[in-house]
Amino acid sequence: MAFTAHFTDGKSFAEPLGKIVCVGRNYAEHARELDNPVPSEPLLFIKPSTAAVSLDAPLEAPFAHGEVHFETELALLIGERLTAATPAQAARAVAGLGLALDLTRRDVQSRLKEKGHPWEIAKAFDAACPLSAFAAVEGEPDWQSLHFTLDIDDERRQTGDSRDMLFAIPELLAEMSRHFTLEPGDVVLTGTPAGVGVLPRGAELRLALAAGASHGGVEVTTRTAP
């Protein structure tokens, strides 16, 4: 069944889910923990809409393909068409704030990177992008004050703060729109902080986003398959 983005009040977004545009290494500490260089410009890649599944349901990760790593990210639901947009135009085009897991077949990705091959099969496979509901955006959020966390079995594993991003959200969206037109229904993942690791079987995951008093937040609890 095709994924439909929805808001925390239960209402569905009017447009079908499109592509999922992602940025790699948008937190310096995450780049360092994987022994990757800190980039001087955004490293962009795309997941197809078929990668999206709901975080409200148990996660059926592809454990048979080797280690699957979790990467918790702030997700943005795009509400307006953006092509070669300015940062100000891009900032006004966000319809919702949510959370995502950028699931990664790390063993597969490492082998492909060593050979200089593309690594979409490590990032863009079916169910590679579990998404939460979105908090509706009314007015422009404080882009420097978005805070999110991931707990696994009651242990804090990741903490992210938008002020620590290498590329701030309005500038990141504008840069993306210079390469890929962003359409209503597209989702943007904004990078993961340090703390990524192996997704365990049979674990409880609790994700939370604080987006300020005017936009509320998002909280979701799910489990991985045993």
C-alpha positions in Angstrom: 0.0 0.0 0.0 1.3 3.4 -0.9 2.4 5.6 2.0 0.3 8.7 2.7 1.8 11.5 4.8 -0.4 12.6 7.7 -0.5 15.2 10.4 -0.5 14.7 14.2 -4.2 15.5 14.2 -4.9 12.5 12.0 -5.6 14.5 8.8 -3.9 13.2 5.6 -1.8 15.6 3.5 -3.6 16.5 0.2 -0.8 15.3 -2.1 0.6 11.8 -2.5 4.1 11.1 -1.2 6.8 12.0 -3.8 10.5 11.5 -3.6 12.5 11.6 -0.4 15.6 13.9 -0.7 18.3 13.3 1.8 21.6 14.9 2.8 24.6 13.0 4.1 27.0 14.2 6.8 25.1 17.3 7.9 26.5 16.9 11.4 30.2 17.1 11.8 30.4 14.6 14.7 28.5 12.0 12.7 30.9 12.4 9.8 33.8 11.9 12.2 32.3 8.8 13.9 32.2 7.0 10.5 35.7 8.3 9.6 34.3 10.4 6.7 35.5 13.8 5.8 33.4 16.8 6.9 31.8 18.1 3.6 32.1 21.6 2.4 28.8 21.3 0.4 25.7 19.2 0.9 26.0 15.6 -0.1 22.6 14.8 -1.6 20.8 11.5 -2.5 17.3 10.4 -3.1 15.1 7.6 -1.8 12.0 6.6 -3.8 8.5 6.9 -2.4 8.5 3.1 -2.0 11.1 3.4 0.8 8.5 5.1 3.0 6.6 3.2 5.7 4.9 4.4 8.9 6.6 4.5 12.2 3.3 3.7 13.8 3.7 0.1 12.7 6.4 -2.4 13.8 9.6 -2.1 11.7 10.3 -5.1 9.5 14.0 -4.2 8.7 15.8 -6.4 6.2 18.0 -8.2 8.8 18.8 -11.0 6.3 21.0 -8.7 4.3 23.5 -8.0 7.2 23.6 -5.2 9.7 21.0 -2.5 9.4 21.9 0.8 11.0 19.5 3.4 12.3 20.0 7.1 11.6 17.4 9.4 13.2 16.6 12.5 11.2 14.4 15.6 11.2 11.9 15.2 8.3 10.3 18.1 6.4 7.1 17.8 4.4 7.1 20.1 1.4 3.9 22.0 0.7 4.9 24.2 -2.2 6.8 23.7 -5.5 10.4 24.9 -5.3 12.7 25.3 -8.2 16.0 27.3 -7.8 14.4 28.9 -4.7 15.9 31.4 -2.3 16.4 30.4 1.3 13.5 32.6 2.3 11.2 31.0 -0.3 12.3 27.6 0.7 11.6 28.2 4.4 8.0 29.2 3.7 7.4 26.0 1.7 7.5 23.6 4.6 4.1 22.2 5.5 5.1 19.8 8.3 7.8 18.8 10.7 8.4 15.1 11.5 10.9 12.4 12.2 12.4 9.7 10.1 14.7 6.8 10.4 17.2 6.6 7.5 17.8 2.9 7.6 21.1 1.8 6.1 22.5 -1.6 5.1 25.9 -0.6 6.4 27.8 -3.7 5.3 26.4 -3.3 1.8 27.1 0.4 1.7 30.7 -0.1 2.8 31.4 -2.7 0.1 29.9 -0.6 -2.6 31.8 2.5 -1.5 35.1 0.6 -1.5 34.5 -0.3 -5.2 33.4 3.3 -6.1 29.9 2.1 -6.9 26.6 3.8 -6.3 25.0 2.7 -3.0 21.3 3.1 -3.5 20.6 -0.5 -2.6 22.0 0.2 0.8 19.8 3.3 1.3 16.8 3.2 -1.0 15.4 -0.3 -0.5 11.8 -1.0 0.4 10.9 0.2 4.0 14.3 2.1 4.2 12.5 5.3 5.4 10.1 4.9 8.3 8.3 8.2 8.8 6.3 9.7 11.7 3.2 11.9 11.5 4.0 15.6 10.9 3.3 18.6 13.1 1.6 21.1 10.9 3.6 24.3 10.2 1.7 27.6 10.7 4.1 30.5 10.2 7.8 29.9 10.1 9.4 27.9 12.8 12.6 28.9 14.5 14.9 26.8 12.4 17.7 27.0 14.9 15.6 25.6 17.8 14.5 22.1 16.6 15.5 19.3 18.9 15.0 15.6 18.5 16.0 12.3 20.3 16.0 8.6 19.9 15.8 6.1 22.8 16.2 2.4 22.3 14.9 0.2 25.1 14.9 3.3 27.4 18.6 4.2 26.5 19.3 7.6 24.9 21.1 6.8 21.6 20.9 10.0 19.5 20.3 13.6 20.3 20.0 16.1 17.4 19.7 19.9 17.4 19.2 21.9 14.3 21.7 24.6 15.4 24.4 21.9 15.0 23.7 21.3 11.3 26.5 22.2 8.9 23.9 23.4 6.4 21.0 25.3 8.0 17.5 24.2 6.8 16.5 27.2 4.6 19.9 27.1 2.8 19.8 23.3 2.5 16.3 23.4 0.9 17.4 26.1 -1.5 20.4 24.1 -2.5 18.3 21.0 -3.1 15.9 23.0 -5.2 18.7 24.0 -7.5 19.3 20.4 -8.4 15.8 18.7 -8.0 12.5 20.5 -8.2 10.8 19.9 -4.9 7.1 19.2 -5.2 4.2 19.2 -2.7 4.3 15.8 -1.0 8.0 15.4 -1.2 9.9 14.8 2.0 13.3 16.1 2.9 15.6 14.4 5.5 18.1 16.8 7.0 20.9 14.5 8.2 21.6 12.5 11.3 23.6 13.4 14.4 26.3 11.2 16.0 25.2 8.0 17.7 24.2 5.8 14.8 24.4 2.1 15.3 23.0 -1.3 14.6 19.3 -1.6 14.8 18.5 -4.4 17.3 15.8 -7.0 16.8 12.8 -7.0 19.2 13.6 -3.5 20.6 11.4 -0.6 21.6 12.2 2.7 19.8 11.0 6.0 21.1 11.5 9.1 18.9 10.6 12.7 20.0 10.7 16.1 18.3 10.4 19.4 20.1 9.5 22.2 17.6 8.7 25.1 19.9 5.5 26.3 21.6 3.8 27.4 18.3 4.3 24.1 16.5 4.2 21.5 19.3 6.1 18.4 18.6 6.0 14.8 17.6 6.4 11.6 19.7 6.2 8.1 18.4 7.0 4.7 19.8 7.5 1.6 17.7 9.2 -1.8 17.9 11.5 -3.8 15.6 10.6 -7.3 14.5 12.0 -10.1 16.7 
